[in-house]
Amino acid sequence: MDLGLKGKHALVAGGSRGIGKAIARDLAQEGVDVVIVSRTFADLEQTAKEIEDETGAKVIPIALDVTSTEQVNRVVAEASDKLGGLHILVNSASLPGGSASAVGPIETVNEDDLMSDFDVKYVGALRCARAAIPFMKEQGWGRIINISGGNARNAGNLSGGARNVSMVHLTKTLSNQVGRFGITVNCIHPGTTRTERTPELLAARAAQLGVTPEEAEQQDFAHGSPRGNAICRMVDASEIAYLTTFLASDKAWAITGELIAANGGVGNSVYY
């Protein structure tokens, strides 16, 4: 299927590693030229070279702190200038879960860390979208995809859960505001996803259980496990990327303001 993406231009926030890196790679494989941004330029530079060598697409690394409005405005304009326009924005610029001091019992929540978590994920996505939309309007075509997370549907995480809920609200609100300009806005809830961090996390989980990392993963995703999902395996970052690329494509015009959970079928709740 031709997704109609060849020659399009994208900015992927959080594109140096993890889900953001997988998305940047998949877009590049479809012929999209990409600017990847995050705080650490060395990681960006390495990722850009890796994806360029693999796909032949143009991949430009630019350091960006999404908590700075001035930086966001400058870098988005620079990205559009270097690419020759901007069609796609992917907001994936935060680590999952939130700060350790902002996720526990309410008595121990650090307000500064909680606000910092929101500033990066929610307000950072808002800043990037606000800066990118004028360039998309110039093209008469745009796609914004917000990477949120399944904690939005689970009580308990006062930072990660609340931030992810706010991303869904942002998605629907923006879709109503910009649809008439040819811009769609959608949101993805990944669940537990295999990235570069997975071996370290599995090793810690294995030590806790007294088993090997492979056994820990098998136990967590066994049928009926409370930590597992319907497909009985961990979703890979590349699978989140495939969905993102489709939502960014010319085939996804009918989908906007929507949330898609890409977690392998977690839980028994019915959403309608």
ZAMAR-17668 format. One record per residue (C-alpha): x, y, z; residue number from 1. Coordinates in Angstrom, 1 decimal, always signed. Each point is the difference from the previous one (the first is absolute). Layout:
<recs>
<rec <X; Y; Z>; NUM>
...
</recs>
This chain:
<recs>
<rec <+0.0; +0.0; +0.0>; 1>
<rec <+1.3; +3.4; -0.9>; 2>
<rec <-0.5; +2.2; +3.1>; 3>
<rec <+0.6; +3.2; -2.0>; 4>
<rec <+2.8; +1.1; +2.3>; 5>
<rec <+2.9; +0.2; -2.4>; 6>
<rec <+1.3; +3.6; +0.0>; 7>
<rec <-1.7; +0.9; +3.2>; 8>
<rec <+1.9; +1.7; +2.9>; 9>
<rec <-0.3; -0.9; +3.7>; 10>
<rec <+1.2; +1.1; +3.4>; 11>
<rec <+0.3; -2.7; +2.6>; 12>
<rec <+0.3; +1.2; +3.6>; 13>
<rec <+1.8; -2.5; +2.1>; 14>
<rec <+1.5; -1.6; -3.1>; 15>
<rec <+3.4; -1.0; +1.3>; 16>
<rec <-1.1; -3.3; +1.6>; 17>
<rec <-2.9; -2.2; +0.9>; 18>
<rec <-3.4; +0.3; -1.6>; 19>
<rec <+1.0; +3.4; -1.6>; 20>
<rec <+3.0; -1.5; -1.7>; 21>
<rec <-2.1; -2.9; -1.3>; 22>
<rec <-2.5; +2.5; -1.4>; 23>
<rec <+2.7; +2.1; -1.6>; 24>
<rec <+1.5; -3.1; -1.7>; 25>
<rec <-3.4; -1.2; -1.3>; 26>
<rec <-0.9; +3.4; -1.4>; 27>
<rec <+3.4; +0.1; -1.7>; 28>
<rec <-0.5; -3.4; -1.5>; 29>
<rec <-3.2; +1.4; -1.6>; 30>
<rec <+2.0; +2.8; -1.7>; 31>
<rec <-0.6; +2.7; +2.7>; 32>
<rec <+2.9; +2.4; +0.8>; 33>
<rec <+0.1; +0.5; +3.7>; 34>
<rec <+1.3; +2.3; +2.7>; 35>
<rec <+0.5; -1.8; +3.3>; 36>
<rec <+0.3; +2.0; +3.2>; 37>
<rec <+0.7; -0.7; +3.6>; 38>
<rec <+2.2; +1.6; +2.7>; 39>
<rec <+3.2; -2.0; -0.7>; 40>
<rec <+1.7; +0.8; -3.3>; 41>
<rec <+2.5; -2.9; +0.1>; 42>
<rec <-2.8; -2.6; +0.1>; 43>
<rec <-1.9; +1.9; -2.7>; 44>
<rec <+3.1; +0.1; -2.2>; 45>
<rec <+0.5; -3.8; +0.3>; 46>
<rec <-3.6; -0.8; -0.7>; 47>
<rec <-0.2; +2.3; -3.0>; 48>
<rec <+3.1; -1.6; -1.6>; 49>
<rec <-1.4; -3.5; +0.7>; 50>
<rec <-3.4; +0.7; -1.6>; 51>
<rec <+1.5; +1.9; -2.9>; 52>
<rec <+2.4; -2.9; -0.8>; 53>
<rec <-2.9; -2.5; +0.3>; 54>
<rec <-2.6; +1.9; -2.0>; 55>
<rec <+1.7; +2.6; -2.2>; 56>
<rec <-2.4; +2.7; +1.3>; 57>
<rec <+1.1; +3.3; +1.3>; 58>
<rec <+0.1; -0.1; +3.8>; 59>
<rec <+1.1; +3.2; +1.8>; 60>
<rec <+0.8; +0.1; +3.7>; 61>
<rec <-0.8; +3.2; +2.0>; 62>
<rec <+0.3; +0.3; +3.8>; 63>
<rec <-3.2; +1.3; +1.6>; 64>
<rec <-1.4; +0.4; +3.5>; 65>
<rec <-3.8; +0.0; -0.5>; 66>
<rec <-0.5; +1.9; +3.3>; 67>
<rec <+1.4; +3.1; -1.6>; 68>
<rec <-2.6; +1.8; -2.2>; 69>
<rec <+2.8; +2.1; -1.7>; 70>
<rec <+2.0; -3.2; -0.9>; 71>
<rec <-3.1; -1.8; -1.3>; 72>
<rec <-1.0; +2.9; -2.2>; 73>
<rec <+3.6; +0.4; -1.3>; 74>
<rec <+0.6; -3.7; -0.6>; 75>
<rec <-3.4; -0.6; -1.7>; 76>
<rec <+0.7; +2.9; -2.4>; 77>
<rec <+3.5; -1.3; -0.6>; 78>
<rec <-1.3; -3.5; -0.7>; 79>
<rec <-2.5; +1.3; -2.6>; 80>
<rec <+2.7; +2.1; -1.6>; 81>
<rec <+2.5; -2.9; -0.2>; 82>
<rec <-2.6; -2.5; -1.3>; 83>
<rec <-1.8; +2.4; -2.3>; 84>
<rec <-3.3; -0.1; +1.9>; 85>
<rec <-1.6; -1.9; +2.8>; 86>
<rec <-2.8; -2.5; -0.3>; 87>
<rec <+0.2; -2.4; +3.0>; 88>
<rec <+0.6; +0.5; +3.7>; 89>
<rec <+0.5; -2.9; +2.4>; 90>
<rec <+0.0; +0.9; +3.7>; 91>
<rec <+1.9; -2.6; +1.9>; 92>
<rec <+2.3; +2.1; +2.1>; 93>
<rec <-0.2; -1.6; +3.5>; 94>
<rec <+1.0; -3.0; +1.9>; 95>
<rec <-2.9; -2.3; +0.9>; 96>
<rec <-1.3; -0.1; +3.6>; 97>
<rec <+1.1; +3.4; +1.3>; 98>
<rec <+2.4; +1.0; +2.7>; 99>
<rec <+0.4; -2.5; +2.8>; 100>
<rec <-0.8; +2.7; +2.6>; 101>
<rec <-3.3; +0.9; -1.8>; 102>
<rec <-1.6; -3.5; -0.3>; 103>
<rec <-0.5; -1.2; +3.6>; 104>
<rec <-2.5; +0.7; +2.7>; 105>
<rec <-1.4; +3.5; +0.0>; 106>
<rec <+1.8; +0.7; +3.3>; 107>
<rec <+3.4; -0.4; -1.6>; 108>
<rec <-0.6; +1.5; -3.5>; 109>
<rec <+2.5; +2.7; -0.8>; 110>
<rec <-1.9; +2.9; -1.6>; 111>
<rec <+3.0; +1.4; -1.9>; 112>
<rec <+0.7; -3.4; -1.6>; 113>
<rec <-3.7; -0.5; -0.8>; 114>
<rec <-0.1; +3.4; -1.7>; 115>
<rec <+3.2; -0.8; -1.8>; 116>
<rec <-1.5; -3.2; -1.4>; 117>
<rec <-3.0; +1.9; -1.3>; 118>
<rec <+2.2; +2.7; -1.4>; 119>
<rec <+2.0; -2.5; -2.1>; 120>
<rec <-2.8; -2.3; -1.2>; 121>
<rec <-3.2; +2.0; -0.2>; 122>
<rec <+1.1; +3.7; -0.3>; 123>
<rec <+3.0; -1.2; -2.1>; 124>
<rec <-2.4; -1.6; -2.5>; 125>
<rec <-2.2; +3.1; +0.1>; 126>
<rec <+3.0; +2.2; -0.8>; 127>
<rec <+1.2; -2.2; -2.8>; 128>
<rec <-3.5; -0.2; -1.6>; 129>
<rec <-0.6; +3.8; +0.3>; 130>
<rec <+3.3; +0.6; -1.7>; 131>
<rec <-0.5; -2.6; -2.7>; 132>
<rec <-3.6; +0.8; -1.0>; 133>
<rec <+0.7; +3.2; -2.0>; 134>
<rec <+2.4; -1.9; -2.2>; 135>
<rec <-2.5; -2.8; -0.5>; 136>
<rec <-2.7; +2.6; -0.9>; 137>
<rec <+2.4; +1.3; -2.7>; 138>
<rec <+0.1; -3.5; -1.5>; 139>
<rec <-3.7; -0.5; +0.4>; 140>
<rec <+0.9; -3.4; +1.4>; 141>
<rec <+1.1; -1.1; +3.4>; 142>
<rec <+0.1; -2.9; +2.5>; 143>
<rec <+0.6; +0.3; +3.7>; 144>
<rec <+0.4; -3.3; +2.0>; 145>
<rec <+0.3; +0.2; +3.7>; 146>
<rec <+1.7; -3.0; +1.8>; 147>
<rec <-1.8; -0.3; +3.3>; 148>
<rec <-0.2; -3.2; +2.1>; 149>
<rec <-2.2; -2.7; +1.6>; 150>
<rec <+0.4; +1.5; +3.5>; 151>
<rec <-2.8; +2.4; -1.0>; 152>
<rec <-2.5; -2.9; +0.5>; 153>
<rec <+1.5; -1.2; +3.3>; 154>
<rec <-0.4; +1.7; +3.4>; 155>
<rec <+3.1; +0.3; +2.1>; 156>
<rec <+2.7; +2.0; -1.9>; 157>
<rec <-0.6; +3.6; +0.9>; 158>
<rec <+2.5; +1.2; -2.5>; 159>
<rec <+0.1; -2.4; -2.9>; 160>
<rec <-3.8; -0.7; +0.0>; 161>
<rec <-1.0; +3.6; +0.3>; 162>
<rec <+2.4; +1.2; -2.7>; 163>
<rec <-1.2; -2.7; -2.4>; 164>
<rec <-3.7; +1.0; +0.6>; 165>
<rec <+1.0; +3.6; -0.9>; 166>
<rec <+1.5; -1.1; -3.3>; 167>
<rec <-3.3; -1.6; -1.0>; 168>
<rec <-1.8; +3.3; +0.8>; 169>
<rec <+2.5; +2.0; -2.0>; 170>
<rec <-0.4; -2.4; -2.9>; 171>
<rec <-3.8; +0.4; -0.3>; 172>
<rec <+0.1; +3.7; +0.6>; 173>
<rec <+2.6; +0.6; -2.7>; 174>
<rec <-1.7; -2.2; -2.5>; 175>
<rec <-3.1; +2.2; +0.3>; 176>
<rec <+2.0; +3.1; -0.5>; 177>
<rec <+2.1; -0.9; -3.0>; 178>
<rec <-1.9; -2.6; -2.0>; 179>
<rec <-1.3; +2.6; -2.4>; 180>
<rec <+3.6; +0.8; -1.0>; 181>
<rec <+0.7; -3.6; -1.1>; 182>
<rec <+1.7; -1.0; +3.3>; 183>
<rec <-0.9; -3.1; +1.9>; 184>
<rec <+0.9; -0.6; +3.7>; 185>
<rec <+0.1; -3.4; +1.6>; 186>
<rec <+1.3; -1.7; +3.2>; 187>
<rec <+1.6; -3.4; +0.7>; 188>
<rec <+0.1; -1.8; +3.4>; 189>
<rec <+2.9; -2.4; -0.1>; 190>
<rec <+0.1; -2.6; +2.8>; 191>
<rec <+3.2; -1.8; +1.1>; 192>
<rec <+2.2; +0.4; -3.1>; 193>
<rec <+3.4; -1.5; -0.8>; 194>
<rec <+2.6; +2.7; -0.4>; 195>
<rec <+3.7; +0.4; +0.9>; 196>
<rec <-1.0; +0.3; +3.6>; 197>
<rec <-1.7; -3.4; +0.1>; 198>
<rec <+3.1; -2.2; +0.8>; 199>
<rec <+0.8; +2.1; +3.1>; 200>
<rec <-3.7; +0.0; +1.2>; 201>
<rec <-0.3; -3.8; -0.6>; 202>
<rec <+3.2; -0.6; +1.9>; 203>
<rec <-1.3; +1.9; +3.0>; 204>
<rec <-3.3; -1.9; -0.2>; 205>
<rec <+1.8; -3.4; -0.3>; 206>
<rec <+2.1; +0.8; +3.1>; 207>
<rec <-3.2; +0.7; +1.8>; 208>
<rec <-1.5; -3.3; -1.0>; 209>
<rec <+3.2; -2.0; +0.3>; 210>
<rec <-0.2; -1.2; -3.7>; 211>
<rec <+1.7; +0.9; -3.3>; 212>
<rec <-1.1; +3.0; -2.0>; 213>
<rec <-1.5; -2.3; -2.6>; 214>
<rec <-2.0; -1.9; +2.6>; 215>
<rec <-1.1; +3.3; +1.6>; 216>
<rec <-1.4; +1.2; -3.4>; 217>
<rec <-1.7; -3.3; -0.6>; 218>
<rec <-1.6; +0.1; +3.4>; 219>
<rec <-1.2; +3.6; -0.4>; 220>
<rec <-1.6; -0.7; -3.4>; 221>
<rec <-1.4; -3.5; +0.7>; 222>
<rec <-3.7; -0.5; -0.7>; 223>
<rec <-1.9; +1.4; +3.0>; 224>
<rec <+2.9; +1.9; +1.5>; 225>
<rec <-1.2; +3.3; +1.5>; 226>
<rec <+3.0; +1.7; -1.6>; 227>
<rec <-0.6; -1.5; -3.4>; 228>
<rec <-2.2; +0.6; -3.0>; 229>
<rec <-2.2; -1.9; -2.5>; 230>
<rec <+2.8; -0.9; -2.4>; 231>
<rec <+2.2; -1.4; +2.8>; 232>
<rec <+3.2; +1.9; -1.1>; 233>
<rec <+1.5; +3.4; +0.3>; 234>
<rec <-0.8; +2.5; -2.7>; 235>
<rec <+3.1; +1.3; -1.9>; 236>
<rec <+0.8; +3.7; -0.6>; 237>
<rec <-0.1; -0.7; -3.7>; 238>
<rec <-3.7; -1.0; +0.3>; 239>
<rec <-0.8; +3.4; +1.6>; 240>
<rec <+1.9; +1.5; -2.9>; 241>
<rec <-2.1; -1.9; -2.6>; 242>
<rec <-3.2; +1.5; +1.4>; 243>
<rec <+1.5; +3.5; +0.3>; 244>
<rec <+1.1; -0.2; -3.7>; 245>
<rec <-3.5; -1.0; -1.1>; 246>
<rec <-1.6; +2.8; +2.0>; 247>
<rec <+2.5; +2.4; -1.6>; 248>
<rec <-0.9; -1.3; -3.5>; 249>
<rec <-2.2; +1.2; -2.8>; 250>
<rec <-2.2; -3.1; +0.7>; 251>
<rec <-1.1; +1.2; +3.5>; 252>
<rec <-2.1; +3.1; -0.9>; 253>
<rec <-3.1; -1.4; +1.7>; 254>
<rec <+1.7; -0.4; +3.4>; 255>
<rec <+0.4; +3.0; +2.2>; 256>
<rec <-0.5; +0.9; +3.6>; 257>
<rec <+0.3; -3.7; +0.8>; 258>
<rec <+2.0; -2.1; +2.5>; 259>
<rec <+1.3; -3.4; -0.9>; 260>
<rec <+1.4; -2.3; +2.7>; 261>
<rec <+2.9; -2.1; -1.5>; 262>
<rec <+0.7; -2.2; +3.0>; 263>
<rec <-0.7; -3.5; -1.2>; 264>
<rec <-3.5; +0.0; +1.6>; 265>
<rec <+0.6; +0.8; +3.6>; 266>
<rec <-2.9; -0.4; +2.5>; 267>
<rec <-3.6; -0.9; -0.2>; 268>
<rec <-1.6; +3.4; -0.1>; 269>
<rec <-2.3; +0.8; -2.9>; 270>
<rec <+0.5; +3.5; -1.5>; 271>
<rec <-2.6; +1.3; -2.4>; 272>
</recs>
